[in-house]
Amino acid sequence: MPQQDITGLLMSILSRQKWGYLMEYTTDAQRMERLRVLMEQAVFQPVIDSEYPLDSAPAAFQRQLQRGKQGKVLIKFSDNPL
């Protein structure tokens, strides 16, 4: 069923629908391994709209509610990278 994963991925990119179905509770080990490899290869790239420090969390929530947002709104809890 790899073609279904790729087809679903392309459909989610083109239609802006979420691809959460890849994480179904019935997902088998083989499918999870394919997903892990794709993530390691950076096939999935998060789209980040904006980042806010923790003390600006209210502004981050306001941005989340605004129209025209392109990606995720992040709240940084620390300046240290993981």
One Martini backbone bead per residue (centre of mass of N, CA, C, O) as a GRO file, in nm:
protein
   82
    1MET     BB    1   0.048   0.066   0.011
    2PRO     BB    2   0.240   0.306  -0.080
    3GLN     BB    3   0.061   0.456  -0.287
    4GLN     BB    4  -0.138   0.566  -0.073
    5ASP     BB    5   0.057   0.743   0.078
    6ILE     BB    6   0.138   0.925  -0.160
    7THR     BB    7  -0.141   1.009  -0.247
    8GLY     BB    8  -0.221   1.133   0.025
    9LEU     BB    9   0.004   1.337   0.038
   10LEU     BB   10  -0.064   1.493  -0.221
   11MET     BB   11  -0.354   1.562  -0.144
   12SER     BB   12  -0.280   1.722   0.115
   13ILE     BB   13  -0.115   1.939  -0.028
   14LEU     BB   14  -0.328   2.032  -0.249
   15SER     BB   15  -0.589   2.050  -0.027
   16ARG     BB   16  -0.508   2.108   0.284
   17GLN     BB   17  -0.513   1.840   0.418
   18LYS     BB   18  -0.479   1.621   0.647
   19TRP     BB   19  -0.244   1.332   0.736
   20GLY     BB   20  -0.351   1.167   0.998
   21TYR     BB   21  -0.413   0.878   0.879
   22LEU     BB   22  -0.117   0.768   0.920
   23MET     BB   23  -0.197   0.754   1.255
   24GLU     BB   24  -0.344   0.516   1.301
   25TYR     BB   25  -0.416   0.265   1.527
   26THR     BB   26  -0.378   0.042   1.277
   27THR     BB   27  -0.091   0.081   1.236
   28ASP     BB   28   0.176  -0.057   1.110
   29ALA     BB   29   0.512  -0.110   1.119
   30GLN     BB   30   0.570  -0.057   0.819
   31ARG     BB   31   0.437   0.222   0.799
   32MET     BB   32   0.601   0.356   1.025
   33GLU     BB   33   0.874   0.319   0.887
   34ARG     BB   34   0.813   0.492   0.638
   35LEU     BB   35   0.757   0.748   0.799
   36ARG     BB   36   1.032   0.773   0.937
   37VAL     BB   37   1.197   0.799   0.676
   38LEU     BB   38   1.056   1.054   0.568
   39MET     BB   39   1.134   1.231   0.812
   40GLU     BB   40   1.445   1.197   0.789
   41GLN     BB   41   1.432   1.316   0.479
   42ALA     BB   42   1.247   1.575   0.488
   43VAL     BB   43   0.957   1.557   0.351
   44PHE     BB   44   0.856   1.683   0.613
   45GLN     BB   45   0.761   2.025   0.647
   46PRO     BB   46   0.722   2.272   0.844
   47VAL     BB   47   0.494   2.542   0.874
   48ILE     BB   48   0.593   2.872   0.970
   49ASP     BB   49   0.461   3.171   1.060
   50SER     BB   50   0.535   3.206   1.382
   51GLU     BB   51   0.719   3.351   1.666
   52TYR     BB   52   0.696   3.338   2.031
   53PRO     BB   53   0.738   3.435   2.326
   54LEU     BB   54   0.609   3.360   2.625
   55ASP     BB   55   0.537   3.669   2.701
   56SER     BB   56   0.360   3.658   2.400
   57ALA     BB   57   0.114   3.459   2.401
   58PRO     BB   58  -0.135   3.637   2.339
   59ALA     BB   59  -0.036   3.712   2.051
   60ALA     BB   60  -0.033   3.423   1.945
   61PHE     BB   61  -0.338   3.371   1.978
   62GLN     BB   62  -0.426   3.598   1.793
   63ARG     BB   63  -0.285   3.491   1.540
   64GLN     BB   64  -0.440   3.222   1.527
   65LEU     BB   65  -0.725   3.381   1.469
   66GLN     BB   66  -0.627   3.483   1.214
   67ARG     BB   67  -0.613   3.565   0.901
   68GLY     BB   68  -0.359   3.441   0.674
   69LYS     BB   69  -0.234   3.202   0.782
   70GLN     BB   70   0.098   3.027   0.729
   71GLY     BB   71   0.082   2.807   0.959
   72LYS     BB   72   0.247   2.790   1.247
   73VAL     BB   73   0.221   2.883   1.588
   74LEU     BB   74   0.482   2.972   1.807
   75ILE     BB   75   0.601   2.890   2.140
   76LYS     BB   76   0.872   2.994   2.323
   77PHE     BB   77   1.034   2.859   2.618
   78SER     BB   78   1.323   2.870   2.475
   79ASP     BB   79   1.653   2.943   2.343
   80ASN     BB   80   1.713   2.648   2.350
   81PRO     BB   81   1.799   2.397   2.175
   82LEU     BB   82   1.737   2.051   2.148
   0.00000   0.00000   0.00000
